[in-house]
């Protein structure tokens, strides 16, 4: 007979990676499902603050559970530099980073 630890290791559970500041994520749950956002800050309790610079502004980022986010890329340039230093980013910088990521990934903007 198998013990409990052996049984638990056989179960398939999705592995959630903890996002880092400047990660581009996609929301999996809630009214923002399918939207691309940037992680502005990561909290210690399994939550992150996210913003897209338009509907969800940087001055009032959304608090969302990390398990409801999928990491799809990394913001480059100014956004990554500022967030790594702990500085605030502007809404315009966040929007630009999301558009750059979209065009780099081969998806046409606005379609």
VOTI-853905 format. One line per field, with one value per residue: x, y, z of N, C-alpha, C in turn. Coordinates in pm, whole numbers, plus 32768, in hexadecimal, padded with zeros to 4 digits. Example, Ala and Ser with C-alpha at 12.3 -4.5 7.8 and 13.67 -1.06 7.14 Angstrom:
<sites>
n_x <- 8527 / 8505
n_y <- 7DC7 / 7F1F
n_z <- 830C / 82C4
ca_x <- 84CE / 8557
ca_y <- 7E3E / 7F96
ca_z <- 830C / 82CA
c_x <- 8528 / 850A
c_y <- 7EB6 / 8003
c_z <- 830C / 8313
</sites>
This chain:
<sites>
n_x <- 8054 / 8030 / 80C6 / 804B / 80ED / 815D / 807D / 8021 / 80F2 / 80C5 / 7FE4 / 7F70 / 7FB0 / 7F85 / 80A2 / 80F0 / 819D / 8242 / 820F / 82EE / 834C / 8314 / 82D4 / 820F / 80C8 / 7FA9 / 7E59 / 7D9B / 7CA8 / 7B76 / 7AE7 / 7BA0 / 7C05 / 7CDE / 7D62 / 7E90 / 7F83 / 8068 / 8142 / 8160 / 81A9 / 8207 / 816B / 819F / 80E7 / 807F / 8008 / 7FF8 / 8031 / 7F9D / 7F9A / 7F1D / 7F3A / 7E6D / 7D43 / 7D6B / 7E16 / 7F65 / 7F7D / 7EBB / 7ECE / 7E56 / 7E13 / 7E63 / 7E45 / 7F65 / 7F47 / 7E84 / 7EF5 / 7FAE / 80F2 / 8170 / 823D / 8349 / 836C / 8429 / 8537 / 84F6 / 842B / 8472 / 856C / 8524 / 846E / 8514 / 85BD / 850C / 847B / 8362 / 828E / 820D / 80C1 / 80C7 / 81C0 / 8192 / 80C1 / 814B / 820D / 816A / 80FE / 81E9 / 8234 / 815F / 8180 / 827C / 8249 / 81C8 / 80BE / 7FCE / 7F94 / 7E69 / 7DB6
n_y <- 7F89 / 80E3 / 8201 / 8342 / 8419 / 83B8 / 8396 / 84A0 / 850F / 84A6 / 851B / 8602 / 874A / 889C / 8968 / 8A96 / 8BB5 / 8CB1 / 8DFA / 8F08 / 9060 / 9124 / 9053 / 8FDE / 8F86 / 8EAC / 8EBF / 8DC4 / 8DA4 / 8E46 / 8F8E / 8FF9 / 8F30 / 8E9D / 8F87 / 903F / 909F / 915D / 9102 / 91C5 / 91C7 / 90D0 / 9023 / 8F92 / 8ED4 / 8E28 / 8EC0 / 8FB1 / 90FC / 9187 / 922C / 92D0 / 93C1 / 9448 / 93F9 / 9397 / 944F / 94C0 / 954C / 94E3 / 93B8 / 9265 / 9171 / 9027 / 8EC3 / 8DF4 / 8CF4 / 8D13 / 8D7F / 8D6E / 8D59 / 8DF6 / 8E77 / 8F6C / 90BA / 91AA / 9299 / 93E3 / 93B6 / 92C3 / 930D / 93E2 / 9362 / 929F / 933A / 9397 / 9477 / 9546 / 9505 / 959B / 95BB / 95CD / 9559 / 9450 / 9406 / 941B / 9350 / 926C / 9274 / 9259 / 9156 / 90C7 / 90F5 / 9084 / 8F7B / 8F2C / 8F5F / 901F / 9175 / 91EF / 913C
n_z <- 8000 / 7FB4 / 804B / 80CB / 806D / 7F83 / 7EE3 / 7ECC / 7E37 / 7D40 / 7CDA / 7BE9 / 7BE9 / 7B91 / 7B69 / 7BF8 / 7BA8 / 7C5A / 7C0A / 7BA6 / 7BDB / 7AB8 / 7A13 / 7906 / 790C / 78E7 / 7938 / 79D6 / 7A54 / 7AB7 / 7A6A / 79C5 / 7925 / 783D / 77FC / 77C4 / 78AB / 7979 / 7A7D / 7B91 / 7C98 / 7D87 / 7E87 / 7FD0 / 801F / 7F59 / 7E94 / 7D88 / 7D07 / 7BF2 / 7AB0 / 7986 / 7915 / 789A / 78B1 / 79AE / 7A76 / 7AC9 / 7BB6 / 7C54 / 7C75 / 7C36 / 7D2B / 7D21 / 7D36 / 7D1C / 7CB3 / 7BF8 / 7B1E / 79EE / 7983 / 7869 / 77F1 / 77F8 / 7852 / 77A5 / 779B / 7809 / 78C8 / 7947 / 79B5 / 7A65 / 7B17 / 7B85 / 7C1B / 7CCF / 7C9C / 7C38 / 7B21 / 79F3 / 7967 / 7852 / 7813 / 7862 / 77B3 / 76BD / 76DF / 76E4 / 75E0 / 754A / 7595 / 7528 / 7414 / 73EE / 7423 / 7343 / 7318 / 727E / 72C1 / 7348 / 72E0
ca_x <- 8000 / 807E / 80AB / 800E / 814A / 816C / 8001 / 801F / 8153 / 8093 / 7F79 / 7FA1 / 7F81 / 7FCB / 8109 / 80E4 / 8217 / 822C / 8242 / 834C / 832D / 832F / 82A3 / 8191 / 8073 / 7F21 / 7DFA / 7D50 / 7C27 / 7B3D / 7AB4 / 7C10 / 7C36 / 7D16 / 7DA9 / 7F1E / 7FA1 / 80F1 / 814F / 819F / 81E2 / 81E2 / 8157 / 81D0 / 807A / 8047 / 7FC2 / 8047 / 7FED / 7FAB / 7F61 / 7F2D / 7F52 / 7DF7 / 7CCE / 7D9F / 7E83 / 7FD7 / 7F6B / 7E5F / 7ED6 / 7DFB / 7E4C / 7E31 / 7E8E / 7FC7 / 7F18 / 7E28 / 7F45 / 800B / 8161 / 817E / 82B2 / 838E / 8373 / 84B3 / 854F / 84E2 / 83D5 / 84C1 / 85D1 / 84E5 / 8436 / 8582 / 85F0 / 84A2 / 843D / 82DC / 8286 / 819A / 805F / 80F6 / 822C / 8154 / 807A / 81B1 / 824A / 8109 / 80F6 / 8267 / 822D / 80FE / 81BA / 82EC / 8216 / 8190 / 802F / 7FB8 / 7F55 / 7DE2 / 7D63
ca_y <- 8000 / 815D / 8263 / 83BF / 846F / 837F / 83B2 / 852F / 8530 / 8475 / 8573 / 866D / 87CE / 8903 / 89B0 / 8B27 / 8BFE / 8D34 / 8E62 / 8F6D / 90E3 / 9136 / 8FE1 / 8FF1 / 8F15 / 8EA8 / 8E9E / 8D4A / 8DA7 / 8ECA / 8FDB / 901A / 8EB4 / 8EA9 / 9005 / 9043 / 9105 / 9159 / 90FB / 923E / 91A5 / 904B / 9020 / 8F17 / 8E7A / 8DE4 / 8F20 / 9011 / 9173 / 9186 / 92A0 / 92CF / 944A / 9482 / 93DB / 9388 / 94AF / 94A2 / 958B / 948F / 9332 / 91FF / 9107 / 8FA9 / 8E4D / 8DC4 / 8C7A / 8D3A / 8DC2 / 8D1D / 8DAB / 8DE2 / 8EBE / 8FCA / 9141 / 91D3 / 9328 / 9440 / 937A / 9261 / 9357 / 942C / 9307 / 925B / 939B / 93B8 / 94F6 / 953C / 9510 / 95E9 / 9570 / 95CB / 94F6 / 93CB / 93EC / 9403 / 92CC / 9207 / 9278 / 9220 / 90C5 / 9093 / 90F7 / 9025 / 8EF2 / 8F0F / 8F7C / 90A7 / 91CF / 921D / 90D3
ca_z <- 8000 / 7FA9 / 80B5 / 809B / 8023 / 7EFF / 7E9A / 7EAE / 7DCE / 7CC1 / 7CA9 / 7B93 / 7C12 / 7B45 / 7BB3 / 7BE5 / 7BC0 / 7C94 / 7BAF / 7BD9 / 7B9F / 7A29 / 79C6 / 78C0 / 7932 / 78B5 / 79A1 / 79BC / 7A97 / 7AD5 / 79F9 / 796D / 78EA / 77B7 / 77EA / 77E4 / 790D / 79AB / 7B0F / 7BC5 / 7D1B / 7DB8 / 7F17 / 800F / 8042 / 7EE5 / 7E41 / 7D3C / 7CD7 / 7B61 / 7A6A / 78F5 / 78EB / 7859 / 7904 / 7A36 / 7A76 / 7B21 / 7C39 / 7C9F / 7C39 / 7C69 / 7D7C / 7CEA / 7D63 / 7CBB / 7C71 / 7B8E / 7AB7 / 79A0 / 7951 / 77D9 / 77BE / 784F / 781B / 7794 / 7794 / 7878 / 7930 / 7992 / 7A02 / 7AD3 / 7B7C / 7BCA / 7C7C / 7D2E / 7C75 / 7BFD / 7A90 / 79C6 / 7918 / 77C8 / 780B / 786C / 7734 / 7656 / 76F6 / 76BB / 754E / 7519 / 75A9 / 74C9 / 738D / 73EC / 7424 / 72C0 / 7312 / 7249 / 7321 / 7329 / 72A0
c_x <- 8059 / 805E / 807C / 806C / 815E / 80F2 / 7FFC / 807F / 8123 / 8023 / 7FB6 / 7F5F / 7FCA / 802E / 80FE / 816A / 81F3 / 8263 / 82A0 / 8323 / 8361 / 830C / 8220 / 8140 / 7FEC / 7EC8 / 7DA9 / 7CC4 / 7BF8 / 7B11 / 7B22 / 7C4F / 7C66 / 7D63 / 7E3C / 7F36 / 8033 / 80EE / 819F / 81E5 / 81B1 / 81DA / 8186 / 8164 / 8037 / 7FF8 / 8026 / 7FF0 / 8009 / 7F67 / 7F74 / 7F40 / 7EDB / 7D7D / 7CF5 / 7E20 / 7EEE / 7FC8 / 7F09 / 7E5E / 7E78 / 7E49 / 7E0F / 7E87 / 7EEC / 7F96 / 7EB4 / 7E6F / 7F9F / 8075 / 8173 / 81F7 / 82ED / 8391 / 8406 / 84BD / 8537 / 8493 / 8425 / 8528 / 8593 / 84B1 / 84A3 / 85C1 / 8589 / 845F / 83B2 / 82E6 / 820A / 813D / 808C / 8164 / 81F4 / 810D / 80DD / 81EE / 81EB / 80FB / 8174 / 8264 / 81CE / 813A / 822F / 82BB / 81CE / 80FB / 801E / 7F6B / 7ECB / 7D8A / 7D38
c_y <- 807D / 81BB / 82E6 / 8415 / 843B / 839C / 8445 / 8552 / 8504 / 84CC / 85E1 / 86F0 / 8835 / 894D / 8A44 / 8B67 / 8C85 / 8D9D / 8EC2 / 8FF3 / 90EA / 90BB / 9009 / 8F72 / 8F1F / 8E7C / 8E25 / 8D4D / 8E37 / 8F12 / 9003 / 8F9E / 8ECC / 8F29 / 8FF5 / 90B9 / 90F8 / 9157 / 9174 / 9220 / 911A / 9052 / 8F99 / 8EAE / 8E36 / 8E3E / 8F78 / 9089 / 917C / 9201 / 928F / 935D / 948E / 946E / 93CE / 93D7 / 948B / 94E0 / 953D / 9402 / 92CF / 9198 / 9083 / 8F36 / 8E1D / 8D48 / 8C98 / 8D82 / 8D5D / 8D79 / 8D8C / 8E2A / 8F1A / 9051 / 9169 / 926A / 9372 / 9400 / 9319 / 92A7 / 939B / 93CE / 92BB / 92B7 / 93BD / 943D / 94DD / 954A / 9561 / 958F / 9563 / 9563 / 9467 / 93A8 / 93CD / 9378 / 925C / 9201 / 923A / 9188 / 9085 / 908D / 9096 / 8F96 / 8ECD / 8F27 / 900C / 90F9 / 91F6 / 91B6 / 906D
c_z <- 8000 / 801D / 8077 / 8049 / 7F95 / 7EA8 / 7E71 / 7E3D / 7D45 / 7C88 / 7C53 / 7BBD / 7BBF / 7B9F / 7B93 / 7C05 / 7BFC / 7C35 / 7BF6 / 7B9D / 7B0F / 79D7 / 7982 / 78DA / 78EC / 7927 / 7979 / 79F4 / 7AAB / 7A59 / 7998 / 792C / 785B / 779E / 780E / 7842 / 7936 / 7A42 / 7B3D / 7C49 / 7D42 / 7E50 / 7F4E / 8022 / 7FC9 / 7E88 / 7DF7 / 7D1A / 7C42 / 7B24 / 79D5 / 78BE / 78AA / 78B2 / 7997 / 7A3C / 7ADC / 7BAC / 7C90 / 7C62 / 7C7E / 7CBA / 7D4E / 7D1D / 7CF4 / 7C71 / 7C01 / 7B1C / 7A71 / 7968 / 78BD / 77A0 / 7826 / 7809 / 7811 / 7797 / 7815 / 78EA / 7986 / 79EB / 7A7C / 7B40 / 7BC6 / 7C32 / 7CE7 / 7D11 / 7C3C / 7B66 / 7A6B / 7975 / 7887 / 77B5 / 780E / 77EA / 76C4 / 7664 / 76CA / 7623 / 7512 / 7526 / 7544 / 743D / 7383 / 73E5 / 73A2 / 72B3 / 72E3 / 72AF / 72EF / 72E5 / 7303
</sites>
